[in-house]
Amino acid sequence: MTSIQTVNQETPNADSQFFIVRTAQEVADTCMTVLKDYNEKYVRKTVESGKDFKEGMEKDLRLLADRFIEKGKSLKAESSVIKTVEEKVADSFKMVVDKMSLPSRKEVEQLNDAMKTLGARVDSLSGKSSV
């Protein structure tokens, strides 16, 4: 074999080795393209829709919490209004009773207790006089 034949014989081997490398590179590029497309179509869209869903839920929960707080504030305000109205009505009744010179409930209860005490004394005295 001469040196020319050796070089010529090595050339097809070199081309075939580069062919394998190029083919492997093309397969790798094709795989990357397919993976990018798959990622774009399925994974990214799913993740983005999940993010949108999460953001929507956070907004809804904030609105719900705000409504709950506002409702609590309005109930508290209504409670104080009701208490104020009750106090004013009670004060009005007291004024009416005072103007009519009627005894208050407390005065009637005191009178009742005094009558019971007096009745007990009378009973005890009447029991002593009969002996």
C-alpha positions as CSV (number, residue, x, y, z in Angstrom):
1,M,0.0,0.0,0.0
2,T,1.2,3.3,-0.9
3,S,0.7,6.5,1.1
4,I,-1.9,7.7,-1.4
5,Q,-4.0,4.6,-1.0
6,T,-3.7,4.9,2.8
7,V,-5.1,8.4,2.7
8,N,-7.9,7.5,0.3
9,Q,-8.8,4.6,2.5
10,E,-8.8,6.8,5.6
11,T,-11.0,9.4,4.0
12,P,-14.2,7.3,3.8
13,N,-13.7,6.3,7.4
14,A,-13.3,9.9,8.4
15,D,-16.4,10.8,6.5
16,S,-18.4,8.0,8.1
17,Q,-17.2,9.0,11.5
18,F,-18.4,12.6,10.8
19,F,-21.6,11.2,9.4
20,I,-22.3,9.5,12.7
21,V,-21.5,12.7,14.7
22,R,-23.7,14.8,12.3
23,T,-26.5,12.2,12.6
24,A,-26.3,12.2,16.4
25,Q,-26.3,16.0,16.3
26,E,-29.4,16.1,14.1
27,V,-31.2,13.6,16.3
28,A,-30.3,15.7,19.3
29,D,-31.6,18.8,17.6
30,T,-34.8,17.1,16.5
31,C,-35.3,15.8,20.1
32,M,-34.8,19.4,21.5
33,T,-37.2,20.8,19.0
34,V,-39.9,18.2,19.8
35,L,-39.3,18.7,23.6
36,K,-39.6,22.5,23.2
37,D,-42.8,22.1,21.2
38,Y,-44.2,19.7,23.8
39,N,-43.2,22.0,26.6
40,E,-44.8,25.0,24.8
41,K,-48.0,23.2,24.0
42,Y,-48.7,21.3,27.3
43,V,-46.4,22.2,30.2
44,R,-46.2,26.0,29.8
45,K,-49.9,26.5,29.1
46,T,-50.9,24.2,32.0
47,V,-48.6,26.1,34.4
48,E,-49.8,29.5,33.2
49,S,-53.5,28.4,33.5
50,G,-52.6,27.2,37.0
51,K,-51.1,30.6,37.8
52,D,-54.1,32.3,36.5
53,F,-56.4,30.1,38.6
54,K,-54.3,30.8,41.7
55,E,-54.4,34.5,41.1
56,G,-58.2,34.3,40.6
57,M,-58.6,32.4,43.8
58,E,-56.5,34.9,45.7
59,K,-58.7,37.8,44.4
60,D,-61.9,35.9,45.2
61,L,-60.6,35.2,48.7
62,R,-59.6,38.8,49.3
63,L,-63.1,40.0,48.1
64,L,-64.7,37.4,50.4
65,A,-62.6,38.5,53.4
66,D,-63.4,42.2,52.6
67,R,-67.1,41.5,52.5
68,F,-66.9,39.5,55.7
69,I,-65.1,42.4,57.5
70,E,-67.6,44.9,56.1
71,K,-70.5,42.8,57.3
72,G,-69.0,42.5,60.7
73,K,-68.5,46.3,60.9
74,S,-72.1,46.9,59.8
75,L,-73.4,44.4,62.4
76,K,-71.4,46.1,65.0
77,A,-72.8,49.5,64.0
78,E,-76.3,48.1,64.0
79,S,-75.7,46.6,67.4
80,S,-74.7,50.0,68.8
81,V,-77.7,51.6,67.1
82,I,-80.0,49.1,68.6
83,K,-78.5,49.6,72.1
84,T,-78.9,53.3,71.7
85,V,-82.5,53.0,70.7
86,E,-83.2,50.7,73.6
87,E,-81.6,53.2,76.0
88,K,-83.7,56.0,74.6
89,V,-86.9,54.0,74.8
90,A,-86.1,53.1,78.4
91,D,-85.3,56.7,79.3
92,S,-88.6,57.8,77.6
93,F,-90.6,55.3,79.7
94,K,-88.9,56.5,82.9
95,M,-89.8,60.1,82.0
96,V,-93.4,59.2,81.3
97,V,-93.7,57.3,84.6
98,D,-92.1,60.1,86.5
99,K,-94.5,62.7,84.9
100,M,-97.5,60.5,85.9
101,S,-96.1,60.2,89.4
102,L,-96.3,56.4,89.2
103,P,-93.9,54.4,91.3
104,S,-91.0,52.7,89.5
105,R,-90.6,49.0,89.4
106,K,-87.9,49.3,92.0
107,E,-90.1,51.3,94.3
108,V,-92.9,48.8,93.9
109,E,-90.5,45.9,94.8
110,Q,-89.3,47.8,97.8
111,L,-92.9,48.4,98.9
112,N,-93.7,44.7,98.3
113,D,-90.7,43.7,100.5
114,A,-91.8,46.1,103.2
115,M,-95.3,44.7,103.1
116,K,-94.0,41.2,103.5
117,T,-91.9,42.2,106.5
118,L,-94.8,44.1,108.0
119,G,-97.1,41.1,107.5
120,A,-94.5,38.8,109.2
121,R,-94.3,41.2,112.2
122,V,-98.1,41.4,112.4
123,D,-98.3,37.6,112.4
124,S,-95.7,37.3,115.1
125,L,-97.4,40.0,117.2
126,S,-100.8,38.4,116.7
127,G,-99.3,35.1,117.8
128,K,-98.0,36.7,121.0
129,S,-101.3,38.4,121.9
130,S,-103.2,35.2,121.6
131,V,-100.9,33.4,124.0
